[in-house]
Amino acid sequence: MGPAALRKYCLSFAGAEETFPFRPEVSVFKVGGKIFALSQLASDPLKVSLKCEPMLAEQLRESHAAIVPGYHLNKRHWNTVTIDGSLPDRMVKEMVEDSYDLVVNALPKARRRELDKPVR
């Protein structure tokens, strides 16, 4: 998965938007005003930070060298994933989707209903 594919996938979710609140080179993907993914899409190697259930986050870190605690984020809830070909694209996509779902599930019920229109 390259930068264009990662960006396209992040934006494929209902209500997803790309913002640049930190620096112009850091893409911040949000839903309902809450972050679910961050990436410097021009970085080499490509990395993305994703929200994750704490226990799963630890298991993923122990099992995969390309997954480390979130860079400049709450290490308990965020992982930074290096997209260097060592993880299958499907796994990266599942982690992005899980991150999106965690954020959506924490939104107010009315906002979640608004997003219940799949775009993908």
Secondary structure, 3 states (H helix, E strand, C coil): CCHHHHHHHHHCCCCEEEECCCCCCCEEEEECCEEEEEECCCCCCEEEEEECCHHHHHHHHHHCCCEEECCCCCCCCEEEEEECCCCCHHHHHHHHHHHHHHHHHCCCHHHHHHCCCCCC
